[in-house]
């Protein structure tokens, strides 16, 4: 388990299953953003992600490995004036 | 050039892109997405504002997304920084918006100063605008109706200045047409009245003053019948623009001028005169 701050709230995230780890040679045992979004039910949605104050481009979701204490913002467009 | 030709070449140009509608609308405060869509369709608006907010984690994964109802392929989406009180929050919000909208750079910047009035903090607004412009954003900026602030925002490179008519969501109409006129006279970028419009006549007055467009949300969303008000606003903006282009007559206080010929009016006094002579 690692703890992340997602949208201002602490969130405990389970480590990925062993089966997935085998395919992640360069990623060691970390959790990437794609996996986080899948866990949150947000995969494939129109969202944008910021990690510790920096934008993470969609193309880098797979290779961005999260570490304990990372602060993430996940946003959507909503009605507004 | 006749009136039809003038109207045909009449586009609102922002950051090099031409729009045929001068009405810009927000997407907040509607009861559901169906009403949002109906009102926006009736408004004829091409530029529509959206807010950027944290996702509701773990809630309703199948919840419809605003961008599915209002696809960026059909509209020019204008992400805003509503609710931001600092330079940092506003800049972060728009960086996220650019990522969310696949590199889209046209944004609405507002840095608020006070939650009670939602009045803009112009010092912070200027700082945020400078950062965003350096990063390649095309900034349409919410501003007080201070002509100096509006000019400064234009000088640092904002693509449109958007002074308030009155406070956000107040529906109080145009409280200081004199300041708006000074801003319009001095501006070399589009001036769009943003905030405070309450009903169709307010929008028409803004356009008659020479504004290049009007941005509104609550006036439509809080009407009893939002799509009908959206249609009224569309007509008001068009009517006000045409009146501005046509050039209104001069006001003539204490100097009435009849619209009908003054010659050839039947004259009953001559009739009475004739009777008097016969008697």
Interface residues (C-beta under 8 A of the other chain):
Chain A: X6 X7 X8 X9 X11 X40 X41 X42 X45 X46 X47 X48 X49 X50 X53 X55 X57 X58 X73 X74 X75 X76 X77 X78 X79 X80 X81
Chain B: X26 X27 X28 X29 X30 X36 X49 X50 X51 X52 X53 X54 X55 X57 X58 X61 X65 X66 X67 X68 X77 X79 X80 X82 X92 X93 X95 X96 X97 X98 X99 X100 X101 X168 X169 X215 X216 X217 X218 X221
